[in-house]
Amino acid sequence: MNWAEAGFDLLGTRVLWTDLIGNVAALATVLLAIRRSIWTWPVQLTASVLLLVASINAHITGNALKQVMFGALAIYGWIRWSQGTRDGQELAVRPATGPERAAMIVAMVAGTAAVGVLFFTTGLSWGAHAPLPEGYFLVAADAYIFVGSAVATWAQGRALVDFWLIWVAVDLVGVPLAFRSGLVVSGTVYGIFFLLVLVGFVNWLKQYRSRGVVVAI
């Protein structure tokens, strides 16, 4: 057994260290994001690497690609937040504008359709190999999580309060899919994420209202 497959048995379920440590780091990312700490991005980058390995071992290609995307967006967010907190300034959060919200909705719908077709025709999603019509649902869920995660992380990089709500929508699908895939730790942590996301949304909204009008970053 190589290091990527190392783990332990808990109540009859195999738990991978990469899945466990990666999700602990991902959980820390959410807590840091609530506090608007720049450290959320390097921690997210670390979590992405570990969960990439876990996803590859679980043969969930869509989730593996999502972790690659997370890593790239972590670098983007790190740069944007560094600019927004230059000279010791506090990160200025704000709600998305009407055009920004419209663009994110279009990206979610069109992106899910496009990525879903790509996942199904190329077999990149494990759901593409499942019996129909279940396979269609699994591929669509995989694509939705992938695109939703990208949009949410992009919005987080721009310090948009709305990114928390996008994560709510993603977690509603991601939690049951993770359990079905055998990633028990991921499913449990995603459930905790759901609660923390609600806390983060309220926290950022209060922060925005206490500051009044802010400059977009």
N, C-alpha and C positions, 0 to 999 in steps of 0.2 A: 504493500500500500504506500502510495506517495503522500507527501505532505498535504496536497490539495484534497485528499480523501480522508484525512485524519479526522477523528471525532470520537464520540462516545454514545452509548445507548442510554436513553432516558425513557422509562416506562414503555419499553418495547419499541421505541422510535429512535432511529439513527439521527444524531445531531452532528453536523459538520462544524468544525472549528471556524472555518472560513465564513459559514453562514452566521454563526453565533457572534463572532467578533465583529464581522462586517455590519451586522444589524445593531450591535451596541454602538458602533461608531456612527451609524445612520441615525440612531436615536439621539445621540449627542449632537448631531447636526441640527436636528429639529429644536432641541433645547437652546442651542447657540443662536439659531435663527430667531427664536422668540425674543432673545436679548439683543438682537441686531448686532451680534459680534462678528467681526471679520474672520474669526477662527472657524466659522461654520463651513467655509469653503475648503481649506486644507483638510479638515476632518471629513468632509463629504468626498473629497478626492480619494482619501484612504479607504473609506467605506466602499466606494465604487470598485476599486481594485479587488478587494476581498470578495465582494458579492458577485463580481464578474466570474471569479474562479468557481464560486459555489454554483452559479447558474449554469456554467459550462458542464460541471459534473452532473447536474440534474437534467441536462439536455434541454434546457429552456432557452432556446436561441434568442427569442424575442427579448427576454429579460436580460440576457447577456449583452445584447446590443444596447439595451437601455442603460446598462452600467457604463458602457463606453461613452454613450451620449452624456451621461451624468458627469463623467470625468472631464469631458470637453467643456460642458457648461459650468462646471466648478471653476475652471480657469477663467472663463468669461465673467462669472459672478465675482470672483476674487478681484479681477481688474476693476470692474465697475464699482464695487463697494470701496475699494482702495481710493478710487477717485472721489467718491462721495463722502469719505471720512478723512480727507486730506487735512493736514494741519490740526488734527485732533477734533475735528467737527463730528457731531453725532449724525449717524445715518438718517437722512430725511426720507421717511416713507410717505406714500400717497396712494389714493385709489387710482385705478386706471381711468383714462379718459374714455369717452364714448367710442371714438374710432379705435382705440387700443382694445377695448372689450370686444368690439365687433370683429377685429382682426383675430383675436384669440379664439373666438367661437368658430369662425370660418376655418382657422388652422386646425382646430380640434376635429371638426366634421370632415373637412376635405382630407386632412392628414390621416385620419383613421381609415377612411375609405381607400386612399392610395396605398398606405402601408399594409392594410389588410390584404389587398390584392397582391402586393409584393410578397408578403409572408406566405400566402397560400400557394401562389404559382411557383415560388422558389423552394418551398418546404422549409423556410427559415424558422417558422413557428412550429413547435411540436404539435400544435393542434391540427396542422395540415395533414397529419398522418392518422388522425383519429377518424372513426367511422362518421359518415354524414347522417343527419345534419348537425350532430354535435360538433364536428370539426369546424363548421362555419362559425359557430358561436365562440369556440375557443380561440380561433384565429382573430376574430373581431375583438374579443376581449384583450388579447395580447397586443394587437395594434392600438387599441384605445388607451391602454396603460402606457405604451411606449410614447405615443403622441402627447397624451395628457401630461406625462411626466416632463417631456421636453418643454411644453408650453408653460407649465408651472414653474420649472426651474429658470426659464428665460425671464418670466415675470418677477421671480424672486431676485434675479440679478439686477433688475431695474427698480427694485425696492417697491413693487406694487402690492398693496394690501390684498388685492384680488387673488394673488397666488395661493393663499391659504384655501380659498374656496375651490380652486381648481383641484387642489390635493384632496379635498373632501370627496369630490366627484370621482377621482382616480381610486381612492381607497375603497370606495363602495364596491368596486369591481376587483381590485387587487387583493383584498383580504381573502375572499373565498377562493380565488384562483391560486393563491400561494398554498393554501391548505390542500387543495386538490392536487397540486404538483408535488406534495410531500415535503415542502419547505416549511416545517412546523414553526421553526423559530421566526422565519420571515412573516408568516401569517399572524403569529402572536404579536410581533413588534408592529406590524402594519395596523393592527387593531389599536395598539397604544398610540400610534401615530395619529389615528383618527381623532382621539380625544385631545392630544396635544395640538393638533392643527386648529381645533376650535378655540383653544386657549390662545394660540398665536394670533388668530384672526382678531379676537377681541383686544389683545394687547397692542397690536399694530394700529388698529382703528383708533384706540384711545390715544396712542402716541401721535397719530396724524391730527386728531381733533385738538390736542393740547398745543400743537405747534401752529395751527392755522394753515395758511397757504405756504407750500414748500416748492423748491425748485426741483424739477425732474432731473434724474441722473441718467 
